[in-house]
């Protein structure tokens, strides 16, 4: 019988889907808590609890029966806009409410894992010192990650449980339920180029075309999170987690063009949030032509996210030495993995 029960706060978020799969594959019991749980049936070993984590009382009530929880994976996040400063009070309240509820309900709690991100280093607002390292000096606040980790450190003092934190960058995946996804940004843009008989232009900035970049596959992140939750070396430490495969769009774009069988284009900056506004009829023609599952273009890809990602015109490279030295060695070849995910969308008849 399993001795581990994971509670995942924010169980329908970007980092939770693969985490649930990996945990269930490792014979964990998994409890997901979120505002809108998926409809049943659910996989064996998986249950969901419904709660608005910003509501302290509702969270405590929902988690009152979670007495068997041994590991808390906190993956929740308050709503935010692309590129802006995210709310410190809202994000701190989310974590506080979950910690309070779990601490009261689960006397056997052994570990709390917090998903952070590369915004820790302010990488999206200004060029950071590269490669970013976990012990780099903090930038001028506000930064809700600082407040959350400080809360976790303070709450852990004198407790039997330990904590860890992961810092991924631009998590990507096969995730049809999530339009804020690099994979669908690429795939939907390619479909629009093909539908209009255009070459596969790069719609971002010249700086982004040339910048050195890293991203994080959701499956790799899930495996790293589970390792942190169980490794002695990872107790009370934070880790950068990326594919460890640096790339430039100018290297990867021709490979993607070949995958889509499109002629290679050129760097042609544009705001996709504007240029895609009137493309719903064109997308519906693509859906009919390729016999795709009926869907809306805006439900498939977030053009605001694509504009933000392809507008970053400075290097964003992280140092992953710490996690390697402490025992986690998995890596992903980013280009091949993006193409694998694109193929999953094709197989699901969501992209041509």
Secondary structure, DSSP 8 states (H G I E B T S, - for coil): ----EEEEETTTSTTHHHHHHHHHHTT-EEEEEESS---S---TTEEEEE--TT-HHHHHHHHTT-TT--EEEE-------TTS---HHHHHHHHHHHHHHHHHH-TT--EEEEE--GGGGTTTTS---SSB-TTS---SS--HHHHHHHHHHHHHTT-S-EEEEEE-SSEE---TT-SS-HHHHHHHHHHHHHHTT--EEE-S-HHHHHS-B--EEHHHHHHHHHHHHH-STTTTEEEE---S--B-HHHHHHHHHHHHT--EEEE----HHHHTTT-HHHHHHHHHHTT-----HHHH--HHHHHHHTT--S---B--HHHHHHT------HHHHHHHHHHHHHHTTS--
